[in-house]
Amino acid sequence: MRFDYATRYRDSFALLRHRDERLLYGLLMAVLAALPWLLSPFFLGELSYVFILCIASLGLMLLTGYTGQVSLGHAAFVAIGAYAQAWLLSKGVPLPLSLTLAALISAAAGLLIGVPAIRVSGLYLAMVTMAFAIIVEQVIGHWSSVTGGFTGLAVEEPSIAGFSLGGPRAFYYLCLALLTLVLLGLLNLLRSGLGRALVGVRDSEAAAYSLGIHVQGVKTVAFGLSAGVTGLAGALLAHHLKYLTPDGFTLILSLELVLMVVIGGLGSLRGALLGAALISLLPTAISRLKPWLPDSLAKQFGLEIFIFGLVLAIFVLFEPGGLNARWLKLRALIESFPLYRRDTFKRNKRYMKSERYK
């Protein structure tokens, strides 16, 4: 049984405090690095897609899970990053620079929508971001000279110094490397003063004002950072799809991203990864199970949407903390066994807080 006590000043700053954690995460990275030599190109493509959605989910988690700002329009930032990447590559921009610029262009769009959006909150903010996503989708469809319109736009193969990254194995490693960098960057960001300000704004805007935090500025920065990370995911998604059309960036994608952060567990980067893995692999699992289902059920229209809704309802009713909360309970059971008590994680009643500060 292990008790977490900080015996040194720097213990609270360590990402991995214990030897077993370092071993387990090192083993996980070794397994992920070895998978391209063991799996077929199809499964490598599926895993690359999972990594891309993990990056997008991390971007939305920064805004919704850590700042408390609901967004139903993050598919727009994915689209901006994807089309910016395709356009920059067509102009001869090198891959590292094009990925960076695509993320920055998406971040600029996030700041643009964040300035007016911070004036509202809750349902109204969700409506503003959803309207922004619809506008971006229409602009992409009608700006034919840049985006190709509804006909679509081909994406050039990624390469660095003449070395192609378009193959399944090379693209897998590219997605894995960028996911690792984004995750480490967000982990360090959330431990900084800005990260604590984000959490303070989420928990109580009134308390954040009283502590001298510039709430509107923090919200705007959160929109920009979230859009930048999501735009980077869109740039990678452009190479995964190889051909871009407006139909791939509809409101459905925004709802899937919201499902990822809610099912994964709000306020947890680990939850963003777990939720993205579940939601991205669920359609493949459903297609695999369809041959085993009765024809009357397998051929029903909207079966995937029904299952998505069912999974969300199950988590909201029985595990509001999401997959991350379930993982924490399982880890506590293993670490404290046989002293684990069933009521350790008993859910208490929650009451609404007053947020009056004007």
VOVOGU-695979 format. One record per residue (C-alpha): residue number from 1; residue in one letter; chain; x, y, z. Coordinates in nm, 3 decimals, always signed. Example, Ala and Ser with C-alpha at 12.3 -4.5 7.8 and 13.67 -1.06 7.14 Angstrom:
BEGIN
{pos 1; code A; unit A; c1 +1.230; c2 -0.450; c3 +0.780}
{pos 2; code S; unit A; c1 +1.367; c2 -0.106; c3 +0.714}
This chain:
BEGIN
{pos 1; code M; unit A; c1 +0.000; c2 +0.000; c3 +0.000}
{pos 2; code R; unit A; c1 +0.136; c2 +0.343; c3 -0.097}
{pos 3; code F; unit A; c1 +0.070; c2 +0.685; c3 +0.052}
{pos 4; code D; unit A; c1 +0.159; c2 +0.995; c3 -0.148}
{pos 5; code Y; unit A; c1 +0.347; c2 +1.235; c3 +0.077}
{pos 6; code A; unit A; c1 +0.569; c2 +1.517; c3 -0.049}
{pos 7; code T; unit A; c1 +0.898; c2 +1.493; c3 +0.139}
{pos 8; code R; unit A; c1 +1.084; c2 +1.743; c3 -0.081}
{pos 9; code Y; unit A; c1 +0.991; c2 +2.077; c3 -0.231}
{pos 10; code R; unit A; c1 +1.019; c2 +1.954; c3 -0.588}
{pos 11; code D; unit A; c1 +0.804; c2 +1.644; c3 -0.527}
{pos 12; code S; unit A; c1 +0.489; c2 +1.837; c3 -0.602}
{pos 13; code F; unit A; c1 +0.632; c2 +1.951; c3 -0.939}
{pos 14; code A; unit A; c1 +0.728; c2 +1.606; c3 -1.068}
{pos 15; code L; unit A; c1 +0.512; c2 +1.465; c3 -1.347}
{pos 16; code L; unit A; c1 +0.592; c2 +1.106; c3 -1.246}
{pos 17; code R; unit A; c1 +0.677; c2 +1.087; c3 -0.878}
{pos 18; code H; unit A; c1 +0.711; c2 +0.712; c3 -0.830}
{pos 19; code R; unit A; c1 +0.933; c2 +0.453; c3 -0.990}
{pos 20; code D; unit A; c1 +0.645; c2 +0.225; c3 -1.086}
{pos 21; code E; unit A; c1 +0.475; c2 +0.511; c3 -1.272}
{pos 22; code R; unit A; c1 +0.793; c2 +0.582; c3 -1.467}
{pos 23; code L; unit A; c1 +0.827; c2 +0.214; c3 -1.550}
{pos 24; code L; unit A; c1 +0.466; c2 +0.177; c3 -1.662}
{pos 25; code Y; unit A; c1 +0.467; c2 +0.486; c3 -1.881}
{pos 26; code G; unit A; c1 +0.805; c2 +0.390; c3 -2.022}
{pos 27; code L; unit A; c1 +0.665; c2 +0.047; c3 -2.104}
{pos 28; code L; unit A; c1 +0.361; c2 +0.209; c3 -2.268}
{pos 29; code M; unit A; c1 +0.583; c2 +0.424; c3 -2.490}
{pos 30; code A; unit A; c1 +0.795; c2 +0.121; c3 -2.580}
{pos 31; code V; unit A; c1 +0.482; c2 -0.072; c3 -2.681}
{pos 32; code L; unit A; c1 +0.352; c2 +0.220; c3 -2.889}
{pos 33; code A; unit A; c1 +0.692; c2 +0.251; c3 -3.058}
{pos 34; code A; unit A; c1 +0.697; c2 -0.121; c3 -3.141}
{pos 35; code L; unit A; c1 +0.340; c2 -0.146; c3 -3.275}
{pos 36; code P; unit A; c1 +0.421; c2 -0.034; c3 -3.633}
{pos 37; code W; unit A; c1 +0.641; c2 -0.341; c3 -3.672}
{pos 38; code L; unit A; c1 +0.364; c2 -0.574; c3 -3.550}
{pos 39; code L; unit A; c1 +0.040; c2 -0.438; c3 -3.698}
{pos 40; code S; unit A; c1 -0.095; c2 -0.418; c3 -4.051}
{pos 41; code P; unit A; c1 -0.119; c2 -0.084; c3 -4.238}
{pos 42; code F; unit A; c1 -0.496; c2 -0.075; c3 -4.176}
{pos 43; code F; unit A; c1 -0.460; c2 -0.085; c3 -3.798}
{pos 44; code L; unit A; c1 -0.173; c2 +0.164; c3 -3.813}
{pos 45; code G; unit A; c1 -0.406; c2 +0.402; c3 -3.997}
{pos 46; code E; unit A; c1 -0.673; c2 +0.351; c3 -3.731}
{pos 47; code L; unit A; c1 -0.424; c2 +0.422; c3 -3.451}
{pos 48; code S; unit A; c1 -0.298; c2 +0.732; c3 -3.631}
{pos 49; code Y; unit A; c1 -0.658; c2 +0.856; c3 -3.650}
{pos 50; code V; unit A; c1 -0.696; c2 +0.788; c3 -3.277}
{pos 51; code F; unit A; c1 -0.384; c2 +0.995; c3 -3.204}
{pos 52; code I; unit A; c1 -0.518; c2 +1.282; c3 -3.417}
{pos 53; code L; unit A; c1 -0.849; c2 +1.284; c3 -3.232}
{pos 54; code C; unit A; c1 -0.659; c2 +1.267; c3 -2.902}
{pos 55; code I; unit A; c1 -0.486; c2 +1.594; c3 -2.993}
{pos 56; code A; unit A; c1 -0.820; c2 +1.754; c3 -3.086}
{pos 57; code S; unit A; c1 -0.975; c2 +1.625; c3 -2.764}
{pos 58; code L; unit A; c1 -0.688; c2 +1.773; c3 -2.561}
{pos 59; code G; unit A; c1 -0.753; c2 +2.108; c3 -2.727}
{pos 60; code L; unit A; c1 -1.121; c2 +2.105; c3 -2.637}
{pos 61; code M; unit A; c1 -1.046; c2 +1.978; c3 -2.286}
{pos 62; code L; unit A; c1 -0.828; c2 +2.284; c3 -2.226}
{pos 63; code L; unit A; c1 -1.127; c2 +2.508; c3 -2.302}
{pos 64; code T; unit A; c1 -1.420; c2 +2.309; c3 -2.164}
{pos 65; code G; unit A; c1 -1.266; c2 +2.091; c3 -1.896}
{pos 66; code Y; unit A; c1 -1.020; c2 +2.341; c3 -1.748}
{pos 67; code T; unit A; c1 -1.176; c2 +2.680; c3 -1.827}
{pos 68; code G; unit A; c1 -1.545; c2 +2.585; c3 -1.815}
{pos 69; code Q; unit A; c1 -1.631; c2 +2.731; c3 -2.157}
{pos 70; code V; unit A; c1 -1.866; c2 +2.512; c3 -2.360}
{pos 71; code S; unit A; c1 -1.793; c2 +2.493; c3 -2.732}
{pos 72; code L; unit A; c1 -1.997; c2 +2.320; c3 -3.001}
{pos 73; code G; unit A; c1 -1.790; c2 +2.460; c3 -3.286}
{pos 74; code H; unit A; c1 -1.446; c2 +2.304; c3 -3.257}
{pos 75; code A; unit A; c1 -1.496; c2 +2.126; c3 -3.589}
{pos 76; code A; unit A; c1 -1.442; c2 +2.471; c3 -3.741}
{pos 77; code F; unit A; c1 -1.090; c2 +2.491; c3 -3.596}
{pos 78; code V; unit A; c1 -1.017; c2 +2.140; c3 -3.720}
{pos 79; code A; unit A; c1 -1.128; c2 +2.249; c3 -4.067}
{pos 80; code I; unit A; c1 -0.922; c2 +2.570; c3 -4.056}
{pos 81; code G; unit A; c1 -0.611; c2 +2.376; c3 -3.958}
{pos 82; code A; unit A; c1 -0.670; c2 +2.113; c3 -4.226}
{pos 83; code Y; unit A; c1 -0.730; c2 +2.356; c3 -4.512}
{pos 84; code A; unit A; c1 -0.446; c2 +2.583; c3 -4.398}
{pos 85; code Q; unit A; c1 -0.210; c2 +2.287; c3 -4.402}
{pos 86; code A; unit A; c1 -0.320; c2 +2.179; c3 -4.750}
{pos 87; code W; unit A; c1 -0.291; c2 +2.534; c3 -4.888}
{pos 88; code L; unit A; c1 +0.051; c2 +2.596; c3 -4.731}
{pos 89; code L; unit A; c1 +0.191; c2 +2.270; c3 -4.867}
{pos 90; code S; unit A; c1 +0.063; c2 +2.358; c3 -5.213}
{pos 91; code K; unit A; c1 +0.268; c2 +2.679; c3 -5.191}
{pos 92; code G; unit A; c1 +0.588; c2 +2.489; c3 -5.113}
{pos 93; code V; unit A; c1 +0.605; c2 +2.555; c3 -4.738}
{pos 94; code P; unit A; c1 +0.810; c2 +2.286; c3 -4.554}
{pos 95; code L; unit A; c1 +0.616; c2 +2.045; c3 -4.336}
{pos 96; code P; unit A; c1 +0.740; c2 +2.160; c3 -3.990}
{pos 97; code L; unit A; c1 +0.669; c2 +2.523; c3 -4.077}
{pos 98; code S; unit A; c1 +0.331; c2 +2.443; c3 -4.234}
{pos 99; code L; unit A; c1 +0.219; c2 +2.252; c3 -3.922}
{pos 100; code T; unit A; c1 +0.323; c2 +2.545; c3 -3.704}
{pos 101; code L; unit A; c1 +0.152; c2 +2.802; c3 -3.926}
{pos 102; code A; unit A; c1 -0.167; c2 +2.593; c3 -3.949}
{pos 103; code A; unit A; c1 -0.182; c2 +2.583; c3 -3.568}
{pos 104; code L; unit A; c1 -0.118; c2 +2.958; c3 -3.548}
{pos 105; code I; unit A; c1 -0.387; c2 +3.037; c3 -3.806}
{pos 106; code S; unit A; c1 -0.636; c2 +2.829; c3 -3.608}
{pos 107; code A; unit A; c1 -0.525; c2 +3.003; c3 -3.287}
{pos 108; code A; unit A; c1 -0.585; c2 +3.341; c3 -3.452}
{pos 109; code A; unit A; c1 -0.936; c2 +3.226; c3 -3.549}
{pos 110; code G; unit A; c1 -0.990; c2 +3.114; c3 -3.189}
{pos 111; code L; unit A; c1 -0.888; c2 +3.458; c3 -3.061}
{pos 112; code L; unit A; c1 -1.117; c2 +3.617; c3 -3.319}
{pos 113; code I; unit A; c1 -1.420; c2 +3.422; c3 -3.197}
{pos 114; code G; unit A; c1 -1.307; c2 +3.433; c3 -2.834}
{pos 115; code V; unit A; c1 -1.320; c2 +3.814; c3 -2.803}
{pos 116; code P; unit A; c1 -1.698; c2 +3.844; c3 -2.864}
{pos 117; code A; unit A; c1 -1.779; c2 +3.500; c3 -2.721}
{pos 118; code I; unit A; c1 -1.648; c2 +3.581; c3 -2.371}
{pos 119; code R; unit A; c1 -1.940; c2 +3.820; c3 -2.326}
{pos 120; code V; unit A; c1 -2.175; c2 +3.523; c3 -2.294}
{pos 121; code S; unit A; c1 -2.157; c2 +3.190; c3 -2.117}
{pos 122; code G; unit A; c1 -2.332; c2 +2.855; c3 -2.087}
{pos 123; code L; unit A; c1 -2.594; c2 +2.779; c3 -2.349}
{pos 124; code Y; unit A; c1 -2.546; c2 +3.113; c3 -2.526}
{pos 125; code L; unit A; c1 -2.173; c2 +3.049; c3 -2.567}
{pos 126; code A; unit A; c1 -2.250; c2 +2.706; c3 -2.711}
{pos 127; code M; unit A; c1 -2.488; c2 +2.868; c3 -2.961}
{pos 128; code V; unit A; c1 -2.226; c2 +3.127; c3 -3.063}
{pos 129; code T; unit A; c1 -1.959; c2 +2.862; c3 -3.126}
{pos 130; code M; unit A; c1 -2.207; c2 +2.643; c3 -3.314}
{pos 131; code A; unit A; c1 -2.300; c2 +2.937; c3 -3.537}
{pos 132; code F; unit A; c1 -1.928; c2 +2.999; c3 -3.600}
{pos 133; code A; unit A; c1 -1.884; c2 +2.635; c3 -3.708}
{pos 134; code I; unit A; c1 -2.175; c2 +2.664; c3 -3.953}
{pos 135; code I; unit A; c1 -2.033; c2 +2.988; c3 -4.096}
{pos 136; code V; unit A; c1 -1.688; c2 +2.832; c3 -4.144}
{pos 137; code E; unit A; c1 -1.842; c2 +2.531; c3 -4.316}
{pos 138; code Q; unit A; c1 -2.026; c2 +2.758; c3 -4.561}
{pos 139; code V; unit A; c1 -1.717; c2 +2.972; c3 -4.625}
{pos 140; code I; unit A; c1 -1.513; c2 +2.661; c3 -4.704}
{pos 141; code G; unit A; c1 -1.780; c2 +2.542; c3 -4.944}
{pos 142; code H; unit A; c1 -1.800; c2 +2.868; c3 -5.137}
{pos 143; code W; unit A; c1 -1.436; c2 +2.987; c3 -5.131}
{pos 144; code S; unit A; c1 -1.344; c2 +2.775; c3 -5.430}
{pos 145; code S; unit A; c1 -1.023; c2 +2.958; c3 -5.519}
{pos 146; code V; unit A; c1 -0.858; c2 +2.852; c3 -5.192}
{pos 147; code T; unit A; c1 -1.047; c2 +2.551; c3 -5.057}
{pos 148; code G; unit A; c1 -1.170; c2 +2.394; c3 -5.379}
{pos 149; code G; unit A; c1 -1.528; c2 +2.444; c3 -5.266}
{pos 150; code F; unit A; c1 -1.759; c2 +2.146; c3 -5.250}
{pos 151; code T; unit A; c1 -1.547; c2 +1.973; c3 -5.514}
{pos 152; code G; unit A; c1 -1.269; c2 +1.926; c3 -5.260}
{pos 153; code L; unit A; c1 -0.897; c2 +1.985; c3 -5.226}
{pos 154; code A; unit A; c1 -0.619; c2 +1.731; c3 -5.258}
{pos 155; code V; unit A; c1 -0.349; c2 +1.724; c3 -4.989}
{pos 156; code E; unit A; c1 +0.014; c2 +1.675; c3 -5.081}
{pos 157; code E; unit A; c1 +0.212; c2 +1.395; c3 -4.922}
{pos 158; code P; unit A; c1 +0.405; c2 +1.505; c3 -4.610}
{pos 159; code S; unit A; c1 +0.783; c2 +1.497; c3 -4.634}
{pos 160; code I; unit A; c1 +1.086; c2 +1.632; c3 -4.449}
{pos 161; code A; unit A; c1 +1.416; c2 +1.688; c3 -4.632}
{pos 162; code G; unit A; c1 +1.302; c2 +1.463; c3 -4.914}
{pos 163; code F; unit A; c1 +1.201; c2 +1.180; c3 -4.678}
{pos 164; code S; unit A; c1 +0.835; c2 +1.086; c3 -4.724}
{pos 165; code L; unit A; c1 +0.611; c2 +1.063; c3 -4.417}
{pos 166; code G; unit A; c1 +0.306; c2 +0.956; c3 -4.612}
{pos 167; code G; unit A; c1 +0.347; c2 +0.584; c3 -4.543}
{pos 168; code P; unit A; c1 +0.146; c2 +0.425; c3 -4.261}
{pos 169; code R; unit A; c1 +0.450; c2 +0.362; c3 -4.041}
{pos 170; code A; unit A; c1 +0.613; c2 +0.704; c3 -4.083}
{pos 171; code F; unit A; c1 +0.283; c2 +0.890; c3 -4.042}
{pos 172; code Y; unit A; c1 +0.208; c2 +0.686; c3 -3.728}
{pos 173; code Y; unit A; c1 +0.534; c2 +0.800; c3 -3.570}
{pos 174; code L; unit A; c1 +0.465; c2 +1.161; c3 -3.673}
{pos 175; code C; unit A; c1 +0.123; c2 +1.157; c3 -3.503}
{pos 176; code L; unit A; c1 +0.262; c2 +0.985; c3 -3.194}
{pos 177; code A; unit A; c1 +0.547; c2 +1.236; c3 -3.162}
{pos 178; code L; unit A; c1 +0.317; c2 +1.538; c3 -3.196}
{pos 179; code L; unit A; c1 +0.066; c2 +1.389; c3 -2.949}
{pos 180; code T; unit A; c1 +0.346; c2 +1.340; c3 -2.695}
{pos 181; code L; unit A; c1 +0.471; c2 +1.698; c3 -2.742}
{pos 182; code V; unit A; c1 +0.119; c2 +1.843; c3 -2.707}
{pos 183; code L; unit A; c1 +0.050; c2 +1.636; c3 -2.396}
{pos 184; code L; unit A; c1 +0.376; c2 +1.736; c3 -2.227}
{pos 185; code G; unit A; c1 +0.319; c2 +2.098; c3 -2.323}
{pos 186; code L; unit A; c1 -0.031; c2 +2.105; c3 -2.173}
{pos 187; code L; unit A; c1 +0.085; c2 +1.927; c3 -1.858}
{pos 188; code N; unit A; c1 +0.344; c2 +2.198; c3 -1.799}
{pos 189; code L; unit A; c1 +0.103; c2 +2.475; c3 -1.898}
{pos 190; code L; unit A; c1 -0.156; c2 +2.361; c3 -1.644}
{pos 191; code R; unit A; c1 +0.106; c2 +2.367; c3 -1.368}
{pos 192; code S; unit A; c1 +0.195; c2 +2.729; c3 -1.449}
{pos 193; code G; unit A; c1 +0.028; c2 +3.047; c3 -1.330}
{pos 194; code L; unit A; c1 -0.188; c2 +3.058; c3 -1.643}
{pos 195; code G; unit A; c1 -0.304; c2 +2.701; c3 -1.586}
{pos 196; code R; unit A; c1 -0.408; c2 +2.781; c3 -1.230}
{pos 197; code A; unit A; c1 -0.589; c2 +3.090; c3 -1.358}
{pos 198; code L; unit A; c1 -0.782; c2 +2.873; c3 -1.605}
{pos 199; code V; unit A; c1 -0.897; c2 +2.643; c3 -1.326}
{pos 200; code G; unit A; c1 -0.984; c2 +2.941; c3 -1.108}
{pos 201; code V; unit A; c1 -1.205; c2 +3.089; c3 -1.379}
{pos 202; code R; unit A; c1 -1.374; c2 +2.752; c3 -1.423}
{pos 203; code D; unit A; c1 -1.445; c2 +2.703; c3 -1.053}
{pos 204; code S; unit A; c1 -1.565; c2 +3.054; c3 -0.971}
{pos 205; code E; unit A; c1 -1.539; c2 +3.366; c3 -1.182}
{pos 206; code A; unit A; c1 -1.632; c2 +3.579; c3 -0.882}
{pos 207; code A; unit A; c1 -1.345; c2 +3.437; c3 -0.677}
{pos 208; code A; unit A; c1 -1.109; c2 +3.479; c3 -0.973}
{pos 209; code Y; unit A; c1 -1.203; c2 +3.846; c3 -1.000}
{pos 210; code S; unit A; c1 -1.143; c2 +3.897; c3 -0.629}
{pos 211; code L; unit A; c1 -0.795; c2 +3.742; c3 -0.663}
{pos 212; code G; unit A; c1 -0.698; c2 +3.984; c3 -0.938}
{pos 213; code I; unit A; c1 -0.729; c2 +3.744; c3 -1.232}
{pos 214; code H; unit A; c1 -0.824; c2 +3.910; c3 -1.560}
{pos 215; code V; unit A; c1 -1.113; c2 +3.674; c3 -1.632}
{pos 216; code Q; unit A; c1 -1.193; c2 +3.799; c3 -1.983}
{pos 217; code G; unit A; c1 -0.828; c2 +3.786; c3 -2.085}
{pos 218; code V; unit A; c1 -0.789; c2 +3.433; c3 -1.949}
{pos 219; code K; unit A; c1 -1.097; c2 +3.318; c3 -2.140}
{pos 220; code T; unit A; c1 -0.968; c2 +3.473; c3 -2.463}
{pos 221; code V; unit A; c1 -0.626; c2 +3.311; c3 -2.423}
{pos 222; code A; unit A; c1 -0.796; c2 +2.978; c3 -2.351}
{pos 223; code F; unit A; c1 -0.991; c2 +3.007; c3 -2.678}
{pos 224; code G; unit A; c1 -0.672; c2 +3.080; c3 -2.870}
{pos 225; code L; unit A; c1 -0.469; c2 +2.797; c3 -2.716}
{pos 226; code S; unit A; c1 -0.754; c2 +2.549; c3 -2.755}
{pos 227; code A; unit A; c1 -0.807; c2 +2.646; c3 -3.120}
{pos 228; code G; unit A; c1 -0.433; c2 +2.620; c3 -3.190}
{pos 229; code V; unit A; c1 -0.407; c2 +2.267; c3 -3.053}
{pos 230; code T; unit A; c1 -0.723; c2 +2.165; c3 -3.237}
{pos 231; code G; unit A; c1 -0.590; c2 +2.322; c3 -3.558}
{pos 232; code L; unit A; c1 -0.274; c2 +2.112; c3 -3.528}
{pos 233; code A; unit A; c1 -0.497; c2 +1.806; c3 -3.513}
{pos 234; code G; unit A; c1 -0.675; c2 +1.931; c3 -3.824}
{pos 235; code A; unit A; c1 -0.343; c2 +1.965; c3 -4.007}
{pos 236; code L; unit A; c1 -0.263; c2 +1.601; c3 -3.931}
{pos 237; code L; unit A; c1 -0.616; c2 +1.499; c3 -4.024}
{pos 238; code A; unit A; c1 -0.564; c2 +1.654; c3 -4.368}
{pos 239; code H; unit A; c1 -0.280; c2 +1.409; c3 -4.433}
{pos 240; code H; unit A; c1 -0.485; c2 +1.122; c3 -4.295}
{pos 241; code L; unit A; c1 -0.780; c2 +1.199; c3 -4.525}
{pos 242; code K; unit A; c1 -0.561; c2 +1.301; c3 -4.824}
{pos 243; code Y; unit A; c1 -0.861; c2 +1.480; c3 -4.980}
{pos 244; code L; unit A; c1 -1.063; c2 +1.751; c3 -4.804}
{pos 245; code T; unit A; c1 -1.431; c2 +1.831; c3 -4.850}
{pos 246; code P; unit A; c1 -1.662; c2 +2.043; c3 -4.631}
{pos 247; code D; unit A; c1 -1.868; c2 +1.732; c3 -4.550}
{pos 248; code G; unit A; c1 -1.589; c2 +1.605; c3 -4.323}
{pos 249; code F; unit A; c1 -1.612; c2 +1.901; c3 -4.082}
{pos 250; code T; unit A; c1 -1.979; c2 +1.925; c3 -3.993}
{pos 251; code L; unit A; c1 -2.149; c2 +1.972; c3 -3.658}
{pos 252; code I; unit A; c1 -2.130; c2 +1.596; c3 -3.603}
{pos 253; code L; unit A; c1 -1.753; c2 +1.622; c3 -3.556}
{pos 254; code S; unit A; c1 -1.801; c2 +1.897; c3 -3.295}
{pos 255; code L; unit A; c1 -2.048; c2 +1.678; c3 -3.106}
{pos 256; code E; unit A; c1 -1.805; c2 +1.386; c3 -3.117}
{pos 257; code L; unit A; c1 -1.535; c2 +1.605; c3 -2.964}
{pos 258; code V; unit A; c1 -1.774; c2 +1.711; c3 -2.687}
{pos 259; code L; unit A; c1 -1.855; c2 +1.345; c3 -2.624}
{pos 260; code M; unit A; c1 -1.484; c2 +1.268; c3 -2.593}
{pos 261; code V; unit A; c1 -1.423; c2 +1.521; c3 -2.317}
{pos 262; code V; unit A; c1 -1.745; c2 +1.445; c3 -2.129}
{pos 263; code I; unit A; c1 -1.712; c2 +1.067; c3 -2.142}
{pos 264; code G; unit A; c1 -1.339; c2 +1.086; c3 -2.074}
{pos 265; code G; unit A; c1 -1.388; c2 +1.307; c3 -1.769}
{pos 266; code L; unit A; c1 -1.393; c2 +1.687; c3 -1.755}
{pos 267; code G; unit A; c1 -1.082; c2 +1.843; c3 -1.609}
{pos 268; code S; unit A; c1 -0.844; c2 +1.560; c3 -1.693}
{pos 269; code L; unit A; c1 -0.594; c2 +1.528; c3 -1.978}
{pos 270; code R; unit A; c1 -0.592; c2 +1.152; c3 -1.925}
{pos 271; code G; unit A; c1 -0.970; c2 +1.160; c3 -1.962}
{pos 272; code A; unit A; c1 -0.935; c2 +1.344; c3 -2.294}
{pos 273; code L; unit A; c1 -0.712; c2 +1.066; c3 -2.425}
{pos 274; code L; unit A; c1 -0.937; c2 +0.787; c3 -2.296}
{pos 275; code G; unit A; c1 -1.252; c2 +0.951; c3 -2.432}
{pos 276; code A; unit A; c1 -1.094; c2 +1.010; c3 -2.772}
{pos 277; code A; unit A; c1 -0.979; c2 +0.649; c3 -2.791}
{pos 278; code L; unit A; c1 -1.327; c2 +0.520; c3 -2.703}
{pos 279; code I; unit A; c1 -1.526; c2 +0.746; c3 -2.938}
{pos 280; code S; unit A; c1 -1.285; c2 +0.706; c3 -3.231}
{pos 281; code L; unit A; c1 -1.280; c2 +0.325; c3 -3.207}
{pos 282; code L; unit A; c1 -1.653; c2 +0.288; c3 -3.139}
{pos 283; code P; unit A; c1 -1.765; c2 +0.311; c3 -3.507}
{pos 284; code T; unit A; c1 -1.512; c2 +0.041; c3 -3.603}
{pos 285; code A; unit A; c1 -1.636; c2 -0.180; c3 -3.319}
{pos 286; code I; unit A; c1 -1.997; c2 -0.128; c3 -3.428}
{pos 287; code S; unit A; c1 -1.916; c2 -0.223; c3 -3.786}
{pos 288; code R; unit A; c1 -1.742; c2 -0.537; c3 -3.660}
{pos 289; code L; unit A; c1 -2.045; c2 -0.632; c3 -3.450}
{pos 290; code K; unit A; c1 -2.308; c2 -0.570; c3 -3.719}
{pos 291; code P; unit A; c1 -2.268; c2 -0.916; c3 -3.883}
{pos 292; code W; unit A; c1 -2.354; c2 -1.072; c3 -3.544}
{pos 293; code L; unit A; c1 -2.669; c2 -0.862; c3 -3.497}
{pos 294; code P; unit A; c1 -3.014; c2 -0.945; c3 -3.637}
{pos 295; code D; unit A; c1 -3.078; c2 -0.794; c3 -3.981}
{pos 296; code S; unit A; c1 -3.368; c2 -0.587; c3 -3.849}
{pos 297; code L; unit A; c1 -3.130; c2 -0.417; c3 -3.604}
{pos 298; code A; unit A; c1 -2.810; c2 -0.407; c3 -3.809}
{pos 299; code K; unit A; c1 -2.978; c2 -0.229; c3 -4.101}
{pos 300; code Q; unit A; c1 -3.145; c2 +0.035; c3 -3.888}
{pos 301; code F; unit A; c1 -3.058; c2 +0.392; c3 -3.988}
{pos 302; code G; unit A; c1 -2.881; c2 +0.589; c3 -3.716}
{pos 303; code L; unit A; c1 -2.754; c2 +0.289; c3 -3.519}
{pos 304; code E; unit A; c1 -2.419; c2 +0.456; c3 -3.446}
{pos 305; code I; unit A; c1 -2.582; c2 +0.777; c3 -3.324}
{pos 306; code F; unit A; c1 -2.808; c2 +0.572; c3 -3.096}
{pos 307; code I; unit A; c1 -2.511; c2 +0.389; c3 -2.947}
{pos 308; code F; unit A; c1 -2.323; c2 +0.718; c3 -2.897}
{pos 309; code G; unit A; c1 -2.622; c2 +0.857; c3 -2.710}
{pos 310; code L; unit A; c1 -2.659; c2 +0.540; c3 -2.507}
{pos 311; code V; unit A; c1 -2.293; c2 +0.548; c3 -2.401}
{pos 312; code L; unit A; c1 -2.324; c2 +0.914; c3 -2.302}
{pos 313; code A; unit A; c1 -2.640; c2 +0.848; c3 -2.098}
{pos 314; code I; unit A; c1 -2.475; c2 +0.556; c3 -1.917}
{pos 315; code F; unit A; c1 -2.176; c2 +0.767; c3 -1.817}
{pos 316; code V; unit A; c1 -2.388; c2 +1.065; c3 -1.710}
{pos 317; code L; unit A; c1 -2.610; c2 +0.845; c3 -1.493}
{pos 318; code F; unit A; c1 -2.361; c2 +0.601; c3 -1.345}
{pos 319; code E; unit A; c1 -2.016; c2 +0.763; c3 -1.379}
{pos 320; code P; unit A; c1 -2.033; c2 +1.143; c3 -1.416}
{pos 321; code G; unit A; c1 -1.657; c2 +1.162; c3 -1.364}
{pos 322; code G; unit A; c1 -1.603; c2 +0.970; c3 -1.687}
{pos 323; code L; unit A; c1 -1.341; c2 +0.714; c3 -1.775}
{pos 324; code N; unit A; c1 -1.075; c2 +0.900; c3 -1.577}
{pos 325; code A; unit A; c1 -1.276; c2 +0.868; c3 -1.255}
{pos 326; code R; unit A; c1 -1.321; c2 +0.496; c3 -1.319}
{pos 327; code W; unit A; c1 -0.946; c2 +0.462; c3 -1.376}
{pos 328; code L; unit A; c1 -0.869; c2 +0.645; c3 -1.049}
{pos 329; code K; unit A; c1 -1.103; c2 +0.414; c3 -0.859}
{pos 330; code L; unit A; c1 -0.942; c2 +0.107; c3 -1.012}
{pos 331; code R; unit A; c1 -0.594; c2 +0.236; c3 -0.926}
{pos 332; code A; unit A; c1 -0.702; c2 +0.313; c3 -0.569}
{pos 333; code L; unit A; c1 -0.842; c2 -0.039; c3 -0.539}
{pos 334; code I; unit A; c1 -0.513; c2 -0.192; c3 -0.652}
{pos 335; code E; unit A; c1 -0.296; c2 +0.033; c3 -0.436}
{pos 336; code S; unit A; c1 -0.501; c2 +0.002; c3 -0.115}
{pos 337; code F; unit A; c1 -0.602; c2 -0.362; c3 -0.144}
{pos 338; code P; unit A; c1 -0.714; c2 -0.528; c3 +0.088}
{pos 339; code L; unit A; c1 -0.797; c2 -0.209; c3 +0.284}
{pos 340; code Y; unit A; c1 -1.014; c2 -0.059; c3 +0.011}
{pos 341; code R; unit A; c1 -1.358; c2 +0.053; c3 +0.129}
{pos 342; code R; unit A; c1 -1.655; c2 +0.058; c3 -0.103}
{pos 343; code D; unit A; c1 -1.773; c2 +0.400; c3 +0.019}
{pos 344; code T; unit A; c1 -1.434; c2 +0.566; c3 -0.045}
{pos 345; code F; unit A; c1 -1.567; c2 +0.731; c3 -0.359}
{pos 346; code K; unit A; c1 -1.926; c2 +0.777; c3 -0.246}
{pos 347; code R; unit A; c1 -2.093; c2 +1.053; c3 -0.442}
{pos 348; code N; unit A; c1 -2.228; c2 +1.343; c3 -0.238}
{pos 349; code K; unit A; c1 -2.505; c2 +1.584; c3 -0.327}
{pos 350; code R; unit A; c1 -2.398; c2 +1.884; c3 -0.529}
{pos 351; code Y; unit A; c1 -2.555; c2 +2.225; c3 -0.501}
{pos 352; code M; unit A; c1 -2.550; c2 +2.519; c3 -0.738}
{pos 353; code K; unit A; c1 -2.317; c2 +2.809; c3 -0.658}
{pos 354; code S; unit A; c1 -2.394; c2 +3.176; c3 -0.690}
{pos 355; code E; unit A; c1 -2.177; c2 +3.345; c3 -0.952}
{pos 356; code R; unit A; c1 -2.294; c2 +3.705; c3 -0.902}
{pos 357; code Y; unit A; c1 -2.009; c2 +3.950; c3 -0.932}
{pos 358; code K; unit A; c1 -2.158; c2 +4.244; c3 -1.122}
